[in-house]
Amino acid sequence: MKHQSVSSSTIQSIAHDPSTETLEVKFNNGSTYRYSDVPASVHSDLMDSSSVGKFLNSHIKGQYSHEQV
């Protein structure tokens, strides 16, 4: 997956693999999380949001299973 840098106080970059619906988020603190079954439309909405951190917290965390990598 190719990561795209984002403007955020907590998130460094985001990647999405539409074939597996895997969303990968690298945080500024060095941790990386993978979220499963995230549709391309949700990734698109995340990248288009005015605050990726707020969108992640309200629309992805707690909605999709995840693992720290």
Number of C-alpha atoms within 10 A of each C-alpha: 11 10 13 13 12 15 12 15 11 13 20 19 18 23 18 22 15 15 9 12 16 20 24 24 22 20 17 13 9 8 12 17 15 19 19 17 15 21 16 17 10 16 21 11 13 19 17 11 13 12 14 20 17 13 17 19 11 11 13 19 12 10 14 13 12 17 10 10 10
